[in-house]
């Protein structure tokens, strides 16, 4: 028998060293717990597109004697490993309409508590120092993650950083990526249904030697694998959509840390912005 380490911990520990087939298995298992809990090794292999033998070897790589032991670990943690669509079906039954507002706030409070529990302070402050030293900062996201990315880039700009956000792929992203240098920082934000352009941007930044920071919902998410600093956020939502409350909270933590790390530069930048707004009569008094 293997040790008692949780399945997700085992996967995240060895994920960077896994073969591509084993990485596909790892992601599928973490995202589709209900299926894995009751499927045979052959059925799991067919779903992922690998052989039965590959499934067994993957289990042994994680320290399990075989597939039945891994399956038992999945079953023991079914509340954690539930696919999003399956979550929706369960919540439709379990959440009464009149309790929806209360449930949303309760779940967001839980997401915040889970996110702070997952936050590594040393990694956080190392990322803060990297941002402080950056010659330029590029924030890349798409889909659901676009809103927090725009907020982060705007906040960095008003603090005096050279920061830009790209929320779409294609030519705009390509042109911005060409500006990346080893002294640049790329911040990628990507949660469930990971956007391919964001992953590609992280890969490019890695090739040019830029520092990469990932905000995502799993340490085995594609962008986390290309990051110098990866931060996991809890995103459970009551309805079909994920909650971005913890994403914004983590961004707020970065903004606060950067502000207090460089108070003179931040104050000078804010005064300059305020004066420009007043001259242009851009805001109401």
N, C-alpha and C positions, 0 to 999 in steps of 0.2 A: 504493500500500500504506500502511496505517496504521503507527503506531509500534509498538514491541515491548512496550508495557505489558500486563501480564496482564489477561485478560478480567475477572476479578472486580474488579480495581482500576479498570478503565474504568467498570464498572457502578456501583460504589459512589460514584465521583466525581460522576457526573451523575444518580444515581438521584432525588434530591429534585426535579429539574427535569423529569423525564420525565412524559409523559402517563400516564393510568391504564392504557391498553392497553400502552404500552411497559413500565410497571412490572410488569404481569402477565407479559409476555414475559421480563423480566429474572429474576424469581423462578423461573419455570419452567425457564429455561436453567440457572441455577445449581443447581437441585435435581434435574434430570433429564438429566445429561450424556450418559449412554449413548444415550438416545433422540435427543437433538439431534445427536449425532455421526454418526448414520446416517439421519436423517429429512430429507426435502426441506423447502424453505421452506414449500411448500403444506401439507405434513403437520404441520409445527410450528404454522403459523397455525391450522389446523383444531383441533389439540389445545388451543390456548390460547383460541380463539374470536376470532381476528383475521384480517384478509386477508393474502394473500401480499405485497401491496405494503407493508403495515404492518411485516411482518417485515423486508423489505429496508430500509425507512426507519430502522428500529431499528438495524440493523447499521451504517448510515451515520452515525447519531447517535453511535455508539460509536467511530467513526473507521475502520471497516472499509470496504473497497471494495464489499462485498456479502456475501450469506449464505455463499458458499463460504469466504471468509476467516475469518468468525466461526466457522464449523463446524470449520475447521482448528485454530483456537485451542482449541476445546472438546476436540477429539481429542488435542491435545498435552498436555492436562491431565486426562485421564480418571481417573487415580488420585485426583484431588482432587474431581472432579465426578461422583460416583456416588450415585445415589438410594439411600436407606436400605434399601429392600426388595431392591434389586439387590446391595447390600453384603452382606446376610444370605445371599443365594444363593451369592455368591462365597466368603464365609467358611466356609460349611458344607462346602465342598469343600476349602478351604485350611487349615483349623484342625483338627488331630487332637485327639480328646477328651482324651487324657492331657496335652496342652499348653495346655489352656484357661486354667488358673490363671496360668501364666507369661505367656500372651498377654494376659490382662486387665491384669496389672500393667505389662507392657511398653507396652501401648497407653495406659494412664493416664499413665505417665511421659512418653510422647510428647505426650499432650494437654496436660500441664502445661507442657512446653517450648514447644509451639506457642502456648499462651495467653500466656505471659510475653513471647514474641517479638512478639505482636500488641499488647501493652499499651503505651499511650502514657502516659508518666510525668506529663507536664504535665496531661493530661486527668484522670488518676487523682487527683492532688492537688487539682485544681479541684473535683472531685466531693466529695472529703473535706471541703474548706472549706465547700461548700454544705450538706452534712449537718450540720456543726458549727453552722452559723448557723440551721438550720431550727427553726421554732416547733413543728412536728410532722412526723412521718415516717409515710408509709403505704406498706407493702410489699404489692404485688399480684402474685399468681401463681395458676396452676391446673394441674391434671394433674400431670405429671412434675416441674414446677418448684415445686410446693407445699412440698415438704420443705425445700429451701434457703431459701425465703422465710420459713418459720416459724422456722428457725434464725437467720436474719438479724434478724428482728424481736425475737426473744427476747434475742439478744446486745445489741442496741441498748437494750432496756429495762433490762437489768441494769447497763448503763453510765450510766444516768440520762437517756436520751433518751425523749421522748414518742413511742413507736413502736407501730404496730399492724400486724397482718397480716390480709389478707382473701384467703382461698383459694377462695372461691366467689363467683359473681356474684349477680344478683338483688337482693333488698332489702338484705342486709348490705352489699354493695358500694356500692349507691346511697347508703345512709345515710353511709357513710364518705367517699364522694366529696363529699357536701354540706359536709363539715367542712374541705375543702381551701381554703387561702388562698394568696395570692401568696408568703407566707413559708414555706409548706409544701414538703416534698420528697416526691415519689412515686417509689418504686423499683419498676420492673416487671421481672420475671424470666420469660422465655419462650423456649423452645427448640422445635425441630422439632415440627410440628403446633401452630402458634401459637394460643393460646386467645383467642377473640374478646373476652371480657370484659376481659382484660389490655390489649389494644389500645385498647378503648373507654375504659378508665380513664386511659390515657396521653393520649388525645385530650381528655378532660374536663380533666385537669390542665393541659394546654396552654392550653385556653380560659380558665381562671381565673388563669393566670400563675404557677402553681407550678413549681418546678424539677423536671425529670424526668431520672431515671437509668435506663438500660436495660442489663440483663445478658442477652445473647442469643448465638446461634451464628452470626449473620450480620449484617453492617452494612446489609444491605438487608431485614432482617426488619421486619415492620410496626411493632413497638414502637421500633425504632431510628430510624425516620423521624420520630417525635414526641418524641425525647429531646434534652435539652441535652447529655447526656454518655452515649454509647453504648459499651459494652465487649463485644468479641467473645471468645467462649470456644470452645475446641475440645471436642467432645463425642463423638468417635468411640467406638463400643462394639463389643464382640466379638459379642454376640448381637443380638436384636431391639431391645433398649433402648439408649438413649443413655447415655453415662457422664456423671455429674454431678460427678466429682472436681474438675474445673477450676472449676466454678461455686462449689463450697464453698471451694476454695483462694482464689479471688478475693474471696469474702466474708470469709475469714479475713484477707486483706490489708487490706481496709477496716476490719475490727474492730481490727487491730493499729495501723493508722495513726491511727484515731480515739482509741484509748486513749493513744497517746503524744503526740497533739496536745493533749489535755486531761487530763493525768494527775491533777490534783487532783480534778476533777469525777468522773472515773472511779473513783478510790480511795474517795471519799466515797460514791458510789452503791453500790459493792460492799460496803462496810462496813455500809451501811444494809440491803441485801438479806440479808447474812449474819446480821445481828442478828434480822431478821424471821423467817428460816428457823429460827434457834435458839429463839426465843420460841414459835413455833408447832410446834416439834419436827417439822419437815417433812422433815428429812434425818437420816440415821444418823450418829452421831459416828464 
